[in-house]
Amino acid sequence: MSSHRMLRVRELLKREIGEAVRREIPVETGGLLTVNDVEVSGDFRNATVFIGILGSAEQQRTGLAMLRQYRARLQNLVAKSVVLKYTPRLRFAVDDSVARGNRVLDILAELEKTLPAT
């Protein structure tokens, strides 16, 4: 179980990374980028940022490429706003949990249509 400090740092990083992404990456180019979660290593030196990307397939590819390209800039912006002994090295991963959840809901809706009413 995560400590209270770890949870606070994760939420703080999530908020600050989301703000930095919003300022640095235009929606028209990279799609709508949202920070869904942040996983931080025990020593706070590494962080995996789970990103949701809404937009066309091209925008999704471009958005992820831009995140990786601007990683150092985003990390620098986070370092200025979050005071930690070590600023975590950011790694971006696409989080498709929202799309999977929507797919499950679609399947359930289809099942309800095909089952006879009782």
Buried (B, 14 or more C-beta within 10 A) or exposed (E): EEEEEBEEBBEBBBBBBBBBBBEBBEEEEBBEBBBBBBBBEEEBEBBBBBBBBBBEEEBBBBBBEBBEEBBEEBBEBBBEEBEBEEBBEBEBBBBBEEEEEEEEEEEEEEEEEEEEEE
